[in-house]
Amino acid sequence: MSLAVGWLLALGCAAPHPEPISTLSIEVSESEVRLALRTQAETWVEAAPGIDLDGNGLFSRSEFEAARGLFSEHVSERLRVFAGPERVALRSELKRLELVDGAFLPDEWVEFDLLYFHEVGVRELELHDLLFSDSVPGHQSFVTASWAEEPASHFVLGNGRQEALLRSHGGRVASILSSFLRLGVEHILTGFDHLAFLLVLLVASSGLRGLFGVVTAFTAAHSLTLALAAMDLVRLPPRGVELVIALSIAYVAAENLWLRRRRSPWAEAFGFGLIHGLGFAGFLGEALQGEPRWKLALLGFNLGVEIGQVAFVTVAALLVWLVFDRGRRRASTEAWIPSPVARLVSAGVLALGLFWFVQRAAWIG
């Protein structure tokens, strides 16, 4: 709202020969896109010299009437709208073209009403405004866009930016969720240190109950610190966090090898999961820069991480069942995998944890 008022004030206070500007209002309904374009008449003398028939550098009403076809051709070629991820070019139709007295400036304005027809349910549009990009340096277009019964968005095109991606509220929600969900899945499945930590906890757990406790605790912990970091309530040096993550992997693996008493891996999963959440936050911070719907993005990323974890645990459990269960039904207190195998896995993860610790310590030095 404040930006729109600012534009009106700028127009109202402009000098007789202001910087070249135009306004573009976009309204999207179920089956069409309506564009109302308003441009300064004098801008067209520079953009389309053929309009100035007598060559005096001025723009008269008689020249306007003679150049209607030229206006229509220029706008249809340079003001394009594409629909959906497939970028389908929408068919346009010029509904009105008039030369009117300026409401804010003494100069006259050219006004266009255009309709672009689309399929029902389009939630994403791509606007290409090339009307004056190569002919009128410094031209800016002040754009207002809205879907039916949704708040309008405001932005400026020009000075090198000639394209804009427009989404409805529903379309934007779906896009953010899907993008950050995919990012979360990719991050956990390629975050080998997080997977190693999860694996070394899993081999120490007992049966399905132990598996469920470990994954739930790790999820709750890193979700908590990830949210706190995203809200800028917790901030630690990223390199220090990565160092502690490596140390946590080595520590839990060493416990598996040398600690004889039984313990509850879920408690360690929660405790160290708090640190791992800060590691996720360091990665996610860059992606959240400039994202106004960061809470939605955070939810999508967390869901993606959990989907990746569930996939990893499911595959691991299936392999254990195929290799070691041999058709026997295990009790909930029975070791998830045979002790020699668990020790072998723990030894390998311990070596990895120590390697990552030394490697990351070198970063700090």
C-alpha positions in Angstrom: 0.0 0.0 0.0 2.7 2.5 1.0 4.6 1.7 -2.2 1.5 2.4 -4.3 0.9 5.7 -2.5 4.6 6.6 -3.1 4.1 6.1 -6.9 1.1 8.4 -6.9 3.0 11.1 -5.0 5.9 10.8 -7.4 3.5 11.2 -10.3 1.8 14.1 -8.7 4.9 16.0 -7.9 6.7 15.3 -11.2 8.1 18.2 -13.2 6.7 19.0 -16.7 9.3 16.8 -18.3 9.7 13.8 -15.9 11.7 10.7 -16.3 9.9 8.3 -18.7 7.4 6.1 -16.8 4.4 3.9 -17.3 1.9 2.1 -15.1 0.7 -1.4 -15.6 -2.2 -2.9 -13.7 -2.7 -6.7 -14.0 -5.8 -8.5 -12.8 -6.1 -12.3 -13.1 -9.5 -14.0 -13.1 -10.5 -17.6 -13.8 -10.2 -17.4 -17.5 -8.4 -14.2 -18.5 -5.7 -11.7 -17.6 -6.7 -8.1 -17.9 -3.8 -5.6 -18.4 -4.4 -1.8 -18.1 -1.3 0.0 -19.5 -0.8 3.7 -19.2 2.2 5.4 -20.9 3.3 8.9 -21.5 2.5 10.1 -25.0 6.0 11.7 -25.5 7.6 8.3 -24.7 6.1 6.9 -27.9 7.9 9.5 -30.0 11.2 8.0 -28.9 10.1 4.4 -28.9 8.4 4.4 -32.3 9.6 7.4 -34.4 7.2 6.4 -37.2 4.4 7.9 -35.1 5.7 11.4 -35.5 4.6 11.8 -39.1 5.7 15.4 -39.5 9.1 14.9 -37.7 8.7 17.8 -35.4 9.4 15.8 -32.2 5.9 16.3 -31.0 2.9 14.0 -30.7 -0.5 15.2 -31.9 -4.0 13.7 -31.8 -4.1 13.3 -35.5 -0.9 11.4 -35.5 -2.2 9.2 -32.8 -5.3 8.3 -34.8 -3.1 7.5 -37.8 -0.8 5.3 -35.8 -3.3 3.0 -34.1 -2.1 0.0 -36.0 1.5 0.8 -35.1 0.6 1.0 -31.4 -1.2 -2.3 -31.5 1.7 -4.1 -33.2 4.3 -2.7 -30.9 2.4 -3.7 -27.8 1.5 -7.2 -29.0 5.1 -7.9 -29.8 6.7 -6.5 -26.7 4.3 -7.0 -23.9 4.1 -10.8 -23.5 2.5 -13.0 -20.9 3.3 -16.7 -20.4 1.3 -19.1 -18.2 2.4 -21.9 -15.9 5.7 -23.7 -15.5 5.5 -24.7 -19.2 5.6 -21.0 -20.2 2.7 -21.1 -22.7 2.3 -17.8 -24.5 -1.2 -16.4 -24.0 -3.2 -15.1 -26.8 -3.9 -11.4 -26.4 -6.6 -9.0 -27.7 -6.6 -5.2 -27.6 -9.9 -4.0 -26.2 -9.3 -0.3 -25.9 -6.7 2.3 -27.1 -7.1 5.9 -26.2 -5.2 9.2 -26.0 -6.3 11.0 -22.8 -5.4 14.0 -20.7 -3.0 13.2 -17.9 -4.5 12.9 -14.5 -1.2 13.8 -12.7 0.9 15.5 -15.4 0.1 18.2 -18.0 1.3 15.8 -20.7 -1.1 13.4 -22.4 -1.1 9.7 -21.9 -1.8 6.7 -24.1 -4.0 4.1 -22.4 -4.4 0.4 -23.4 -6.8 -2.2 -22.2 -5.7 -5.7 -23.2 -7.1 -9.2 -22.5 -4.9 -12.3 -22.4 -6.9 -15.6 -22.4 -5.7 -18.6 -20.4 -6.9 -22.0 -19.3 -8.9 -22.2 -16.1 -6.9 -22.4 -12.8 -3.6 -20.8 -13.9 -1.7 -19.8 -10.7 1.6 -18.7 -12.2 2.3 -16.0 -14.9 5.5 -14.7 -16.4 5.4 -11.1 -17.6 7.9 -9.8 -20.2 7.7 -6.0 -20.6 10.0 -5.0 -23.5 8.0 -2.0 -24.6 10.8 0.6 -24.2 13.7 -1.5 -23.0 15.9 -0.8 -26.1 14.6 2.6 -27.1 14.0 4.8 -24.0 16.9 4.6 -21.5 15.8 5.0 -17.9 12.2 4.1 -18.6 10.5 2.4 -15.6 7.2 0.6 -15.4 5.3 0.6 -12.1 3.3 -2.7 -11.9 0.4 -3.7 -9.7 -0.7 -7.4 -10.0 -3.5 -9.3 -8.2 -5.5 -12.5 -8.4 -9.2 -12.3 -7.7 -9.9 -11.5 -4.0 -6.2 -11.6 -3.1 -3.9 -8.7 -1.9 -2.1 -6.9 -4.8 1.6 -7.0 -5.1 3.7 -4.1 -6.4 7.0 -4.0 -8.1 9.0 -2.0 -10.7 10.4 -3.1 -14.0 13.1 -1.3 -15.9 16.8 -0.5 -15.5 17.7 -3.9 -16.7 14.8 -5.8 -15.2 12.2 -6.6 -17.8 10.7 -9.8 -16.6 8.7 -10.8 -13.5 7.2 -14.1 -12.3 3.8 -13.6 -10.7 2.1 -16.2 -8.5 -1.2 -16.3 -6.7 -1.2 -16.9 -3.0 -2.1 -20.5 -3.5 0.4 -21.0 -6.3 3.2 -19.3 -4.3 2.5 -21.5 -1.2 2.7 -24.7 -3.4 5.9 -23.5 -5.1 7.7 -22.6 -1.9 6.7 -25.8 -0.2 7.8 -28.0 -3.1 11.1 -26.2 -3.7 12.2 -26.3 0.0 10.9 -29.8 0.5 13.1 -31.0 -2.4 16.0 -29.0 -1.0 15.6 -30.7 2.4 15.5 -34.2 0.8 18.6 -33.5 -1.3 20.5 -32.0 1.7 19.9 -34.9 4.1 20.6 -37.6 1.4 23.9 -35.9 0.5 24.8 -34.9 4.0 26.9 -37.9 4.8 27.9 -36.6 8.2 24.3 -36.5 9.3 23.6 -39.9 7.8 26.7 -41.3 9.5 25.5 -40.0 12.9 22.0 -41.4 12.3 23.5 -44.8 11.3 25.7 -45.1 14.4 22.7 -44.4 16.6 20.6 -47.0 14.7 23.0 -49.8 15.1 23.0 -49.3 18.9 19.2 -49.3 19.1 16.9 -52.2 19.9 14.2 -53.3 17.5 11.6 -51.1 15.9 10.9 -49.2 19.1 14.5 -48.1 19.4 14.5 -47.1 15.7 11.3 -45.0 16.2 12.8 -43.3 19.3 16.0 -42.4 17.6 14.5 -40.9 14.5 11.8 -39.0 16.5 14.3 -37.6 18.9 16.8 -36.5 16.2 13.9 -34.9 14.2 12.5 -33.0 17.2 16.0 -31.7 18.2 17.2 -30.4 14.9 13.8 -29.0 14.0 13.9 -27.0 17.2 17.4 -25.4 16.7 16.7 -25.0 13.0 13.7 -22.9 13.8 15.5 -20.9 16.5 18.4 -20.2 14.1 16.0 -19.2 11.3 14.4 -16.7 13.7 17.9 -15.4 14.6 17.4 -16.4 18.2 20.4 -18.7 18.2 23.6 -18.0 16.4 26.9 -19.9 16.6 30.0 -19.8 14.4 29.3 -22.2 11.5 32.8 -23.7 11.5 32.6 -24.4 15.2 29.2 -26.1 14.7 30.7 -28.3 11.9 33.5 -29.2 14.2 31.2 -30.3 17.0 29.1 -32.3 14.6 32.1 -34.3 13.5 33.1 -34.8 17.2 29.5 -36.0 18.0 29.8 -38.6 15.3 33.1 -39.9 16.6 31.9 -39.8 20.2 28.7 -41.9 19.7 30.6 -44.4 17.5 33.3 -44.8 20.2 30.5 -45.4 22.8 29.2 -48.2 20.6 32.6 -49.8 20.6 33.7 -49.5 24.3 30.7 -48.8 26.4 29.3 -52.1 27.6 26.3 -51.0 29.6 23.0 -50.6 27.7 21.8 -47.0 27.0 19.0 -45.2 25.3 20.2 -43.9 21.9 17.2 -41.6 21.7 18.6 -39.3 24.4 21.9 -38.9 22.6 20.0 -38.4 19.3 18.1 -35.5 20.9 21.1 -33.9 22.5 23.4 -34.0 19.5 20.5 -33.4 17.2 20.4 -29.9 18.6 23.8 -29.3 17.2 23.0 -30.9 13.9 20.0 -28.6 13.6 22.5 -25.6 13.7 24.4 -27.3 10.9 21.2 -27.5 8.8 20.6 -23.8 9.6 24.0 -22.8 8.3 23.1 -24.4 5.0 19.6 -23.1 4.9 20.4 -19.5 5.8 21.6 -18.5 2.3 18.5 -20.0 0.7 16.2 -18.1 3.0 17.8 -14.7 2.2 15.1 -12.4 0.9 12.3 -15.0 1.2 9.3 -13.2 2.9 7.5 -16.5 3.6 10.4 -18.0 5.5 8.2 -19.9 7.9 6.6 -21.8 5.0 10.0 -22.4 3.5 11.3 -23.7 6.9 8.3 -26.1 7.1 9.0 -27.4 3.6 12.7 -27.9 4.4 12.0 -29.8 7.6 9.5 -32.0 5.8 12.1 -32.7 3.2 14.7 -33.6 5.8 12.3 -36.0 7.5 11.3 -37.6 4.2 15.0 -38.2 3.5 15.6 -39.6 7.0 12.6 -42.0 6.7 13.8 -43.2 3.4 17.3 -43.8 4.7 16.0 -45.6 7.8 13.5 -47.7 5.8 16.3 -48.9 3.4 18.6 -49.6 6.4 15.9 -51.6 8.2 15.0 -53.5 5.1 18.6 -54.5 4.5 18.9 -55.6 8.1 15.8 -57.7 7.9 16.9 -59.3 4.6 20.4 -60.0 5.8 20.2 -60.8 9.5 16.6 -61.6 10.5 16.3 -64.8 8.4 12.6 -65.0 8.9 12.8 -64.8 12.7 10.5 -62.4 14.6 12.7 -60.2 16.8 11.7 -59.1 20.3 11.6 -55.3 20.9 14.6 -55.7 23.3 16.7 -57.8 21.0 19.7 -56.1 19.3 18.8 -54.7 16.0 21.8 -56.2 14.2 24.4 -58.7 15.5 27.0 -57.2 17.8 30.0 -58.0 15.5 28.3 -56.1 12.6 27.4 -53.2 14.9 31.0 -52.9 16.1 32.3 -53.0 12.5 29.9 -50.3 11.4 30.7 -48.2 14.5 34.5 -48.5 13.8 34.0 -47.3 10.3 31.9 -44.3 11.4 34.4 -43.5 14.2 37.2 -43.3 11.6 35.0 -41.0 9.4 34.1 -38.8 12.4 37.8 -38.4 13.4 38.7 -37.6 9.8 36.0 -34.9 9.5 37.1 -33.5 12.9 40.7 -33.1 11.8 39.6 -31.8 8.4 37.3 -29.2 9.9 39.8 -28.2 12.7 42.2 -27.3 9.8 39.5 -24.9 8.5 39.6 -23.0 11.8 43.3 -22.9 11.9 
